Amino acid sequence: MSISLSQDTFEAIPSPCFVLEEEKLRRNLERLDSVQKNAQISIILALKGFAMWSSFPLIKSFLKSATASSMNEAKLCAEKFSALAHTYAVGYRDEEFDELMKLSSHVTFNSLNQFYKFQDRVPPRISMGLRVNPEWSDVVADLYNPSQTHSRLGLISSRLPETLPPNIEGLHFHVLCESSAAALVQVLENFEKKFKKYLPNIKWLNMGGGHLITKDGYDVELLVNTLKYFKKKYQVEIILEPGGAIAWQTGFLKTTIIDIVENQGSPTAIIDASFTCHMPDCLEMPYRPEIMEGSHHAEKYPFRYNIGGISCLAGDFLAGYSFSKPLKIGNTLTFQDMMHYTMVKTTTFNGIDHPSIGVIGADDRFELLKTFTYQDYRDKLS
Ligand SMILES: Cc1ncc(COP(=O)(O)O)c(C=O)c1O
């Protein structure tokens, strides 16, 4: 994978910096839009995965709305996406609920407790739904598997009454993560077995996120056919709310090597960014990002290095990257596919600055959108 940029453009980018490549985002959106049109469904942006709001005008030209999982996301949706949110949170806070409703077009409850508590405070223009759990997922890492045993995410079928409360208009499930269309087919088989009896009485079905529609090789035809079949069979409006798929492979994190340390014969290149602060999925999932200047396969090139983050966390490093020549202090390391679940999850642990944020537009020009300072760190604390 390489970044198709002129050397001058690339050198103008400060370090560290998250950089969105707008044309790549547009290509993803075009593909998602073709699914919307061919299957006659709606796709909305999951803000929890990608919330770089300077790109919202572009996203909005393809996707009508976004899903919010908190008051802040709902506010961002209203202010920067100019849309009412499809709101779903694991739990709603009493003091926020009424304001949250002003910012929402749909609200989904994670439990019957929450539904009974809040239903009378939902204005009639808002469509109410329940999150259900089909108890099947292809996700192997428990950290990302909403269908694990004792999951708190959504009602399992045995917890639902024989008929849904009359004011419930929709059902929602989310059990996939970077999954294929074939995985969705299997989810739907399980979903149908458990929840079929409710389908004649609902208007919409939100099939959550985790559909990696924009990955090369994703079977878009299978997805479209599956959605069309399901929509026709049950006469429901279908909504998908991917986050990752929207920003999949649309940008990078440029970093610089500021030191190289070597203990017990294994050199570590220390970068001016941090995995735990800026790329947490690399440690949590764990996920090994590709790197432009070398390889994430230890065997590919002769010079092997660990790459170390700048924080004090002992585990803030990734082992076993390889390079065609020895690394030097001052070299650039560019981590690929760094747009989704990065900026939305960053921390300033150790007081480490957030990387700058920039964009490369269709004209191949780099625009620096935001830099962070001591004040940003200080003002998060008191
Ligand atoms: C309820 C819900 N919807 C949508 C998403 C977006 O998923 P993804 O970014 O994998 O497409 C998530 C991710 O955690 C989620 O929890």
The ligand as an SDF file (V2000), in Angstrom:
LIG
                    3D

 16 16  0  0  0  0  0  0  0  0999 V2000
  -24.2440    0.0900   18.2910 C   0  0  0  0  0  0  0  0  0  0  0  0
  -23.1170    0.2690   17.3270 C   0  0  0  0  0  0  0  0  0  0  0  0
  -23.3980    0.6750   16.0680 N   0  0  0  0  0  0  0  0  0  0  0  0
  -22.4160    0.8680   15.1510 C   0  0  0  0  0  0  0  0  0  0  0  0
  -21.0930    0.6600   15.4770 C   0  0  0  0  0  0  0  0  0  0  0  0
  -20.0440    0.8950   14.4240 C   0  0  0  0  0  0  0  0  0  0  0  0
  -19.3530   -0.2790   14.1370 O   0  0  0  0  0  0  0  0  0  0  0  0
  -18.2160   -0.3150   13.0420 P   0  0  0  0  0  0  0  0  0  0  0  0
  -17.3680    0.8690   13.2230 O   0  0  0  0  0  0  0  0  0  0  0  0
  -17.4860   -1.5920   13.3250 O   0  0  0  0  0  0  0  0  0  0  0  0
  -18.8780   -0.3400   11.7080 O   0  0  0  0  0  0  0  0  0  0  0  0
  -20.7520    0.2320   16.7730 C   0  0  0  0  0  0  0  0  0  0  0  0
  -19.3590   -0.0050   17.1480 C   0  0  0  0  0  0  0  0  0  0  0  0
  -19.0010   -0.3310   18.2340 O   0  0  0  0  0  0  0  0  0  0  0  0
  -21.7990    0.0390   17.7210 C   0  0  0  0  0  0  0  0  0  0  0  0
  -21.5310   -0.3410   18.9800 O   0  0  0  0  0  0  0  0  0  0  0  0
  1  2  1  0
  2  3  1  0
  2 15  2  0
  3  4  2  0
  4  5  1  0
  5  6  1  0
  5 12  2  0
  6  7  1  0
  7  8  1  0
  8  9  2  0
  8 10  1  0
  8 11  1  0
 12 13  1  0
 12 15  1  0
 13 14  2  0
 15 16  1  0
M  END
$$$$
